[in-house]
Amino acid sequence: MSRIRILGALIALATPMSASGQGIPVESMATPAQSGAIPLGTGGVPGMPPESWFTLTGRPTVRNVSTATLLPVLPAKGKATGAAVVIAPGGGFVMESMEAEAMKPARWFADHGIAAFVLKYRLDPTPAPMDAFKQAALARFAAAAVAGAKGGADIRAPAPALVDAQAAMRLVRARAAQWGVDPKRVAYVGFSAGAIMGVDLVKTAAPGTMPDLFAAIYPSMAPTTVAPAAPPLFVAVASDDELFGKQGYGLPDSWRRAGRPVELHVYEHGGHGFGFDGKSGTTSSGWTQALLTWLGTHGWLTT
């Protein structure tokens, strides 16, 4: 398998490719209606080309997001537990995997009675032409993969994206009654870049933005500062993660050293970006069941 994955494995799409970037299955698509998405009012991004949607290995993906939104995916009446989750997809802060790491998990949470809110956060600008975008994204993720091979990629959340995550947490709590949500049971689930942003969300501990639970799916494993009121942490990662697999377990260990609850699941195989379903043929395919059990122990599955 090549060391560099399709447009950088940061978005849970683990199709191998050559370093030349040839043969990447990327196709432009029409912008979906996104009915019900709520603008967060956090501002724009100077110099950002128009928002653009495309499919990456058949999965809807967005780039050049300059207006952050939050899309509610609510459980059926009679099934709701009153718990909620904000979902932040990955994509290296240059794109967001809006089906594999956003809408699919949102529907799964809703099926289990948890109100889900998909966060489409602001991104770093990328070139408008698709070919130029692919080359720019490949260069970024290739550098991350090289850094990962040497001990761990250093990927940081842009300030606008973190502001969007904070606004999303506040909005869910502000409209809790409208959505049938308990404002004291609002979790945050982040994939890759979304998980990195979640760590910063907890670290900043701004009023009204601290999650009540935090699930980090293939996050950076670097040690971090842990706020005294940090929520219980769930981590799912593969031992052969190309970006963060050589970092050790600094993230969950930081929670442990701070005396905060933490649960760590390390899968033998799966690579970076094994996605919501896990990588077929590996034990990473069982991570969602582990997450469900963890949520249940914290009361997220009952009223």
Secondary structure, 3 states (H helix, E strand, C coil): CCCCECCCHHHCCCCECCCCCCCCCEEECCCCCCCCCEECCCCCCCCCCCCEEEEECCEEEEECCCCCEEEEECCCCCCCCCCEEEEECCCECCEEECHHHHHHHHHHHHHCCCEEEEEECCCCCCCCCHHHHHHHHHHHHHHHHHHHHCCCCCCCCCHHHHHHHHHHHHHHHHCHHHHCCCCCCEEEEEECHHHHHHHHHHHHCCCCCCCCEEEEECCCCCCCCCCCCCCCEEEEEECCCCCCCCCCCHHHHHHHHCCCCEEEEEECCCCCCCCCCCCCCCHHHHHHHHHHHHHHHCCCCCC
